[in-house]
Every structure is written in C-alpha cells, then in structure tokens.
Amino acid sequence: MFSTPEKLAKRTGKKDANRQEYLGQLVNEFRTTKSKEAKEQVLANLANFAYDPINYEYLRHLKVIDLFLDQLSEANSILLELALGGLCNLALDDENRDYILHNNGVHIISSCLSSPREETVIAAITTLIFLVTPESKLVVATPEVVSCISQLCSSPNPRITNLAKIFIEDYVSERSQLEETVENSLSVEIKKIMWETFFVCNKTVLKYRSVVHKMLFSDLLRETPTQHNCMYSSEVKNIEKLSSAGKMTKLEVGNEASVRRTITVEDLDKFGSLIGDYNTVHSGVRPIVHGAFLNGLVSGVIGTKLPGSGSIVVQELLRFPNSCHAGDTVNVTVRITEVRKLVSCSFSCVCESDNKVVMEGTAKLIIKSLK
C-alpha cells in the first residue's frame, strides 16, 4: 500500500475537507447525482479508495459496503463491475469480510458469476475466494455457488478457468470434510449447551448455521484467536518457489527480488513495433518509455525470480507517478506482501539517476504447482 497518514494529510478533498468528509462528499454525490457518467466516476473513485486499508474505517462508517452491494443488482454493467472491484479490495480485511458475509454478500456476489462480462466474472470469483476463511468456508462454498463455479472450470478464458479450479479444488473438498467432521465430533449434549449459549450471545448470525458449526468445532479444539486469524496457515506452509539455484524454498512475506535494466531507444522501437504503438511520445529527442514495457519488466521478475516459474497474474493495479525515458537505468523490485491461495505482491520501478518512482503497483498471483 502506498498511503501514509502524512500523504493523506496532503491529499484532501474540496474545500480542505478531511479524508472522511471527502469520502462522505463522494458518497453523497453518488446518491444525489442524476448523471450516469458522474455516478461511474464517483464509484470508480470509491473503489480505488477501498484499495487502501487506511480508508477502511471511513468507508465502513459511511456504509460504502452497502452501497457497493446495492450496485450489484443494477442494470448498469459498469457500475456493477466497479462495485465488485471495490468489494474485492475490501474483502481482504477481517471486519469488512464479516460484514459482507452477514449481509447476504455471498448470494449477491455469486449472482455475478453468470455475467457475460469476463472481468466481472473474474472479480466475482476472486472476491468469493477472499471471503473464505476457516470459519466461513461452509457459507461461501454453498451448493449453488459450487455448481456455478464448476461450470466455469471449462471457460475458454484461462484466467476464469484457473480461478474456478482454485475455488473448487481448495475449498469445496474441505467443505464436505469439515461438515462430516463437525457432525461426528460434537455430542448431542455439547451441541445443546453450546447452541443455547450461542443463541443468547449472537442471535444475528444464526442464519449462518454452518459457520456456527465451525466455530463450535474450533472451540472444542481450543484454537486460539491467533489461529483463527492466520488465514490458510497450513496452505501457506505448502506454497513454495524456485530459487535461482533451482532449489525449492518457502515463499514468505517480505521476500524481494530485483533486476536492473538500462532502457534503450532500440528497446522502445522494437516494443512499439511489436504491440503496434506508434505514439510519437515514444520517439523523438527524449522518448518516453511505454508503461506496458515497464510492466513487462515487472512480469519478468515475477515469472523468473519471485515467486518464479508457475506464477500467473490474475489482478494488477498500476500507477505511473513520473515519466521514464530512453537511456534511463531502472531498478525493478517485487516484494511479497501476503501469502495465501492467491499470493499478493507490491512492486516498484525506480529511475536510478534521480531516484524517482516511474511505476508502482500491486498484483495478485496464482502459483501453479510445478510438476
């Protein structure tokens, strides 16, 4: 993430409004404007703010999750896709995830799986994957969701196919095993006592009966809150990468890999010819490097160094704060920020001569098993 309290203090809204006031202005504008274009722009801004954890509390206070969920039933496909992107960003947070789950989010999000827009389907599957925790697997992997995602395993779009297979292979089998284990492990008397306690303490969650089963089962095993919050700890231990020497090593948060590259005019000419981009800004006296070229350097690091062979990018967010020019030497660094079924990483491309960031961003990856 790139926001800090110091940076946010400088990025205020209209009339020097603070961050919460500015976000409130956006929400109010979205709810009052009659312009389709304005609604799309405002929702895009809110979805972008949902990317940064420092905004989570503000967005919860302003009921932005409800706003996003409401848009998933709209006919406007652009608003739907933007709202789904916002939910996908927010679902990485425990409190946001619980709110989505407890407000019928799985049913609403899964309805987007039948969308004709491939990016919408990809975002829907990714969001459902983010909603899965040891406690919520039984709620997310419902028979309806499983049936729909199973059909997507044969999609002609490889990104949809890969995500669908991850969901089915990693969550569905565990769901059935968990249900059987829970039912066999809890005696009738223990169930009765703990269910009565749960009725008193948390009536609002009772509709999620399968979640309660998992919670009771966890209590019997005396799992600690830390274990509950350590999502996919067992899966994390099994995720590996190839080092430069070809030896298998564990992939961990904080791992970094870098490359250094001097970009030439010949590089830009070849790249422009390859992709058909003859924009004059990429030629002349001081040509600007294609953003896609810089992103390609990042892709090279991800695919060959970290995590390495078998890595597939399924989602990416880019920013180009400064221009990069032919003749510049850049340092490209990729850093692992989260290791789950989908691995998250941040990356930056820094110009060596003036230490300016010319590209930065984040990505979510699938690590395919290497046979």
N, C-alpha and C positions, 0 to 999 in steps of 0.2 A: 504494500500500500504506500501511497506517496504523500498523503495528507498528514500534517502535524498540526498541533494547536497553534504554532506560530504562523504556519502558512494559511490556516483557516482564518486567522485574525485579519489577514490581508485580503482574503477573498470574500468580502462581504457583498451583500446584495444591494438593492436600490435604497437610496437614502440612508446609507450606512447601517442598514439593518444587521443584526447579528445573525448567526447561522440558522438558529431555529426560526427566527422571524422571516428570514429569506425563504426557507423551505415552506413556511406557512403561506407566504405570498404565492409561491408556485402552486401549492395545493388549492388555494382559493381561486387562483386564475384558472386552473384546470376545471374546477367545478362551476365557474360562472361564465366562462367564455363560450361563445356560440361558434367560434371559428374552428373548423376541423384541423387546419394546419397548426393553429395555436395549441390545440389540445395535444397533437402529436409531438410538437416541440417541447411542451412542458413535461409530458410524460417521459420523453427521452431524457430530459434533464434529471427528473426524479429517479429514473432507473440508473442513471450514471452516478448519482449521489448514493444510491443503495450499494454501490460497489465498495465504498469506504466504510469500515467499521466505526469510525469516529462519528458517523452520522446516524448510526442505528438507533440510539436513544431518541434523537429528534424525530426520526421517521416513525418510530413506534408511538410517540406522543401525538403525532399528527394523523395517526391511523392510515398511514400510507399503504400498509399491507392490505387493509380492507379495500383501499382504492385500487390497488393492483388486482386483487381477486375479482372485484366488480367488473373490471375491463375484460376478463376472460370470457365473459358471456356476451360481449359486444360484437356487432357485425363487422366493425372496422378491424380488418386483419392487422393493420399497422399498430393500432393501439393494443390489440391483443398480444402481438409479438413483443412490443416494448414492455408491457406489464409483466409478461412471462420472464423477460430478461431481468427485470427488477426483482421479482420473486426468486429467481435463480441466484442472484447476488445475495439477497437477504437470507436465504435458506442455509447459508454456511454458519450462521450464528445460532447458538442453542435456544435463546429466548425467542428469536424470530421463528425458528423451526417449530417450536412448540405451539406458537400462536397460529401458524399456518395449519398445522395438524388439527388443532382443536377448533378450527373454524371451517371445517369441511374442505380444506385445501386440496387433499388428495383427489377427491372426486372432481373438483373444479379443474385442477391442473390436468388430470388424466383425460378429461374431455377434449383436451387439445391434441391428444395423440392421433386423432383422426383427421387433423388439419391437412389440407392439400399443400400447405407451405412447409417445405422441408426444414427450414430454420426454426419454425415453430415447433415441429415435432422434436427436433434435436434439443431445443431448450426445455421442452416438457419432460423428456426422459432424463436429462441432466438434473433438472430440479427435483424430480422424484428420487433420483439417486442421492442427492444432497439431503433429502428429508429422511433418509434411512439412518436409524441409529439402532443399537441393540434393543432398545425399548419400543421402537416404532416399526420394526420390520413387518410385524403382523398386520399393522394398519395400512402400510404403504403397498405391500405385495398382496393386495386383495385379488380374488379370482378374476374380477373384471379387468383390473389393471394387468394382471399376468396374461390374460387372454389377448388383450390388445397388443401388449409389447411382444408377445410371442410371434404374432403375425408380422411385426416389424423386423424380426430377425432375418427375414428374407427380402428386405427392402433393397432396391437397386442402388440406393445411396449407402456407400460403405460406412460413413460416419453414423448413420442411423442404425445400421446393422451391428456395428461394434458396440454402441451404447446399449442396444437392446439385448445383446448377448451377455454383456456385463451384468445387467439387471437380472436376467433370467438365471444365469449360472451362479451368480454370487449371492443372491438374496432369496430366490424362490425356494431352492432346495433347503436352505437354512430355516426358512419359514415353517415348512412342514415338519422338519426335525424338531424345531422348538415347540411347536404345538403339542407334538406327541410326548416330548419330554416333560413339559409342564403338566399335562394331564396325568401322566403316570407318577409324577413326583409329589404332588400335593394330596395329602389325605383329605377325606371329606371334612373332618373336624377342623383341620388347619385352614382349609378353604373358607369354611363358615366363619371362623373367628376373624380372619384377615379381611374377608369381604365385608363383614359388618363394620370393622374399623374403617375400611376404605369408604364405605357409604357415608359415614359421618364426616370424614376429613376432606373428601374431594368428589362431591356429587357431580360436578360439571364434566368429569372425564369418564363417567360410567359408560357412555355410549361406545367408548373405545375399549371394549371388553378384552380384546386380545392384548392390548397394551398393558392392562391390569394384570393379566396372566404373567406377562414377562416381568413386571415389577414385583409380583409376589414371589416368583421363582428366584429373582435376583436377591430378594431379602433372605430367602432360605439359604442361599449360598453365601450370604453375608458379604456380598460385593460392596465395596466402598464407593462413595460418590465419585472419587477419582477414577475408578474403573469404569463407572457409567459414562463419564465424560470423555474418556480416552477412546474416541471412536475408532473402531476397526483396529484395535491394538494388535490382535492376532494377525490380521491381514498385513499390517504394517511390517511385522517381523518377516513376512514372506516376500515382500517386494525387494527385488534385487536389481543390480545394474552391472554392466560390464565395465571394468576399469580399462585404462589404456593398455594394460598388460594382458587383457583378456581374462582376468580372474574375476569371479563373481564376488561382489561386495554389497553390503546392505545400503539401501538408499535412505538417507536421513535428512531431516530438516536442517538447513544450514549448509548442505553440500553446495559447492560452487565449482564452476568451470568457465574458462575464459579463452578467447582467441584474440589475436592482434592482426589487423589487416590494413594495409595501405591500399586505398581505392584509386584506381587509375581511370583516365579518360577512356582507355580501351575497354575497361570493365563496363563502363556505362554504355558505350556504343554497342557492345555485344549483348548486354542485358536488354537495352531498349529495343534492339532488333529482334531478340528472342520473344519478347512479350508484345511487340508492336506498339510501344510507347515512344512516339517521336516528338513529344512535347519539347519546345525549344528551351525550356528551363534546364534541360538535361544536356545541353550543348552550349557552345559559345566559349567566352573567355574564362568564366568560372562556373562550370556546370554544377547543378545541384544533384546529389545522389538520389536515385529513386528510393522512396520509402520501402517499397517491396524488396529492393536489393538489401537494405539493412535488415529487414525482417528475415530475408533468406540466410543472412549470416547467423542470426539467432537460431533459425531452424537447423543450420549445420551443427551448432553446438549441442542442441537438444538431441539431434539424431545420431551424433557420433561420440559425444563426450558425456553429457549429463541430461537425462538419465542414460542415453545411449541407444544402441540398436534395439528396435522394437517399440520405440516411443511414437505415439500418434497424437497430434494436436487436435483437440475437439472443440476448444474455445480459446479465443485470444482477444486481448484488449491492448491497443497500441496508442502511443502518444508521441508526437514529434515536436518537442519544445524549441528546438533550434535546427537550422539547416546544416546539412553535411555536404561538403564539396569535393570534387575530384582532386586528388592529391592529399586529402586528409588521411591520417592514420587513426583508426578507431580501435578501441578495446571493447569487445563484446563479452558481457558476463551474464551467466544464467545461475540463479540461486533457487534451490528447492525451499518452498515455504510451507508445504503441507504434504503429508504422505498418507493417502487413503486409497480407495479403489480408483479414484481419479487423483492423480498427482498434480499439485499446484506449484507453479514456479513464477518468479519475477525475473525480469531481465532488463539490462540497460546497455546502451551503445554510447560510449563517451569518446569525444574527439580529443586526441592526445595533446594537440598544440595549445588549446585554451581550456581544457578540462570541462567543456560544455557537454551536457547530455543532448544527443541528437535524436535519440529514440529510447523509450522506456515502455514497459508494459508488463502484463501478466498473461499466463496461459494455463490451461488445464489439459492434462495429458492422460492417455491410456497407455499403460505399459503392457504390451503383449508378451506372453510367455515365449521364451526363446527355446526352440526345440534343439 
